[in-house]
Structures are given as C-alpha cells and as structure tokens.
Amino acid sequence: MKKLLMILPLIFLLCFTFGCQKAEEVAEEGLTEEEVNAIMEDFGKVWNNFDMEVCDRVFSADYVDHDPMRGDTIGLDAFKKVLTSYSENYSSMDIIPHETFIKGDKVASLA
C-alpha cells in the first residue's frame, strides 16, 4: 500500500504533464489559468471518480501513459482499461493538486 501511495503522485504528474490536452487545441499564447483549472478539475474526476466520459474530454485518442511499474499504455481505450482495473481494486482515490505551474502550453502539477 505504501508503494501505491508513493507511485500515485508520480502517475498523476506524468499523466497530466504528457497527455491532458490535445496539442492542436492549445493556443499559441498558452493556456489561461481558467483553462488549466478546468482541466485539473476534469483530471480529478477521471482519477478520483474513474469517470470514463470525462476521460474522453481530458485525454486524446493517441494518449500514451508511461508507467515504470506496468510499462507503456498506448491509446485511450487501453488507458480506460487501466482505469477500470484501478476502479475494481480501489474504492476511491484522492488525488489533490497542491501546486500547479503554467508556462506557455506546458503545465505541471504536484499532488
């Protein structure tokens, strides 16, 4: 259980950093604070509530999740299977961002 608690913030950071919004949807001047807050709220719904409908809004179809424990998960459907596995094994998760950093079209959040 301790390993899981240590790994989940890393998963959160990696997922959000590398796949939260489709590249073609990012404006040249970058994301606004309101857009980032909306994405963060949706991201929390995906992980904390295992909400598959919100997952379609947050992640692109060609999303790749790089996880050192289980390897790469390629594609949104494969990622949804991972989320389903988590939802079957854990009743709830509480991933809460503590700090969010925005620079142009890049966002990182610490959980």
C-alpha positions, -999 to 999 in steps of 0.1 A, spaced: 0 0 0 29 24 8 43 18 -27 10 27 -42 8 59 -22 42 68 -34 36 60 -70 2 77 -74 15 112 -73 41 103 -99 14 88 -121 -7 119 -117 22 142 -126 32 121 -156 -3 117 -169 -11 154 -166 22 166 -180 21 144 -211 -14 139 -221 -41 162 -206 -49 182 -237 -47 177 -274 -18 196 -289 -39 212 -316 -63 226 -290 -36 246 -272 -34 282 -283 -1 297 -293 0 320 -263 -6 291 -240 -33 281 -216 -51 305 -194 -54 299 -156 -91 292 -160 -85 266 -187 -59 249 -165 -82 249 -135 -110 233 -157 -86 206 -169 -74 199 -134 -110 196 -122 -117 171 -150 -85 153 -143 -95 148 -107 -129 134 -119 -111 109 -141 -88 96 -113 -108 101 -82 -142 90 -96 -130 68 -125 -152 89 -148 -148 75 -183 -169 102 -200 -147 129 -187 -117 108 -197 -127 114 -234 -125 152 -228 -92 152 -210 -71 127 -229 -65 124 -267 -72 92 -286 -35 86 -291 -26 92 -255 4 72 -242 9 66 -205 45 58 -194 45 39 -162 77 24 -148 57 -3 -130 35 -17 -157 51 -2 -188 36 19 -215 -2 20 -221 -8 31 -256 -42 46 -267 -72 59 -249 -90 26 -249 -60 9 -232 -58 36 -207 -95 32 -199 -88 -5 -192 -62 6 -167 -86 30 -150 -112 2 -149 -87 -20 -132 -80 7 -106 -117 12 -100 -122 -25 -94 -93 -27 -69 -97 6 -51 -130 21 -38 -117 57 -41 -87 77 -48 -79 113 -36 -55 129 -60 -55 166 -50 -32 191 -67 -12 212 -43 7 234 -68 2 239 -105 28 255 -127 20 270 -161 44 281 -187 31 286 -222 14 254 -233 31 233 -206 15 225 -173 28 205 -143 10 198 -111 23 185 -78 0 162 -59 
